[in-house]
Amino acid sequence: MMGKIQFICRKPGKKSIRIIERDHKIISPSLTREYSFVFKRARGCYVYDVDGRRYLDFAAGVAVAGIGHTNPVIEKALHKQIKLGIHAAFSDFYAELPLEFSEFLLTFMHKQLDTVFLSNSGTESIEAAYKLARWHSQRKWVIAFENAFHGRTMGSLSLTKSKPVQRGRYSPFLPVKHAPFPYHYRMKMEPEDCSSYCLTELERAIRLKRGDVAAIFLEPVQGEGGYIVPPRSFVKGVRKLCNEYGVLLCDDEVQSGCFRTGRFLAIENFGVVPDVVSLSKAIGGGVPLGATVAGRKVMDWAPGSHANTFGGNLLACAAGIATLKFMREKKLGQNAQKIGKHMLKRLNELKDKYEIVGDVRGLGLMIGVELVKNKKSRMPAVEERKEVLCKASEKGLILLPAGMSVIRICPPLTLTRQQADNGIDIIEDSIKELNRR
Ligand SMILES: Cc1ncc(COP(=O)(O)O)c(C=O)c1O
């Protein structure tokens, strides 16, 4: 028997309550809902609940609505395609639309990355990269980083090490060694010291496996782990080690890609070209779509060695083309850079003002605000983070958590300066209320 539902934050409206009650009866309890928001509709940077409340969305459907929610260009593309066909079985038959999407996608990438595998989600785009690395290298081991999040199917979960519950009772895992990631704020080190410490540990991990390392999986900016931006020297150092030891650099851009950090791929901010790239989330404009891209020489697997049923789905590809076109035409990368810079400046002012704001970091519109008990101890303010999220939602702002006590800010890339300011005002008011208490 289910107990009485505990509503997170303030009690939601009547319609929301009814849906939450139905949900709790039959939907898998493995999902995590941060607060009692019940989605009804969304447009641009706003989402609306079933009781008619409007919220400014700093979560963008978990970094999916890069071009804004329910963008008319997606509506148009889907309507046009739905009349022509939805599913072409691209793994077994040729079709022009998935090809057109892939050709267009490659125009956003370094010319060395010229071959595409299509799928439907982030985890699938990582599974493809993982299997490709093992196929190509014929090696067994893979290195990922502490705090990393690469997905939840068994291959990508083996790479993931962000929250203990995600790995929970699922061992044994695939052969993955985790090396430290330069989270210098939490490791209480200077960025460059932290970077060289982590690179030394990474090299040690590679050597330990004696020529049997296929790939290193890297989020250029760690997402779920806490929106952690590594020093440039670290990402460059990872590339150098990959070159020295003949290991593939697999770049997870599922969350950080598609101009979220200003550049199409976050790794471009560090002046590094990877061997394999995994993309999803924002690339489909809200429609499930994943892509794994590598050079032809790397993507050398044999027919039948990897495929799927829905990869190259026609609706997804139509949405993907419309999304990428919109991003390029509207220069969303530039907007992410400009608004992101402004937000970082304002959030840093909060850091100077409030003891609870320990660290502010980010690239473009991928920004983390780490809450701590106090600046000296840097103890994660876990409960307080939860409260800030609740209070913000009550005031009409959707935020998500990341890491132990980080507020994750990943709004649509169409965000205006006014909307950015409105959201930050709400964050500040929520922090002030905590302080008063
Ligand atoms: C960096 C990264 N990789 C992979 C994934 C997995 O994507 P999906 O949830 O679509 O399987 C996520 C999801 O949040 C992610 O942030």
The ligand as a MOL file (V3000), in Angstrom:
LIG
                    3D

  0  0  0     0  0            999 V3000
M  V30 BEGIN CTAB
M  V30 COUNTS 16 16 0 0 0
M  V30 BEGIN ATOM
M  V30 1 C 26.7360 14.2330 -20.3490 0
M  V30 2 C 25.6070 13.2460 -20.5150 0
M  V30 3 N 25.8390 12.1020 -21.1640 0
M  V30 4 C 24.8580 11.2000 -21.3460 0
M  V30 5 C 23.5860 11.3940 -20.8560 0
M  V30 6 C 22.5170 10.3720 -21.0550 0
M  V30 7 O 21.5200 10.8680 -21.8890 0
M  V30 8 P 20.0730 10.2150 -21.9030 0
M  V30 9 O 19.4280 10.5590 -20.6100 0
M  V30 10 O 19.3990 10.8350 -23.0880 0
M  V30 11 O 20.2390 8.7560 -22.0720 0
M  V30 12 C 23.3160 12.5790 -20.1620 0
M  V30 13 C 21.9820 12.8250 -19.5970 0
M  V30 14 O 21.7520 13.6690 -18.7910 0
M  V30 15 C 24.3530 13.5320 -19.9800 0
M  V30 16 O 24.1460 14.6730 -19.3210 0
M  V30 END ATOM
M  V30 BEGIN BOND
M  V30 1 1 1 2
M  V30 2 1 2 3
M  V30 3 2 2 15
M  V30 4 2 3 4
M  V30 5 1 4 5
M  V30 6 1 5 6
M  V30 7 2 5 12
M  V30 8 1 6 7
M  V30 9 1 7 8
M  V30 10 2 8 9
M  V30 11 1 8 10
M  V30 12 1 8 11
M  V30 13 1 12 13
M  V30 14 1 12 15
M  V30 15 2 13 14
M  V30 16 1 15 16
M  V30 END BOND
M  V30 END CTAB
M  END
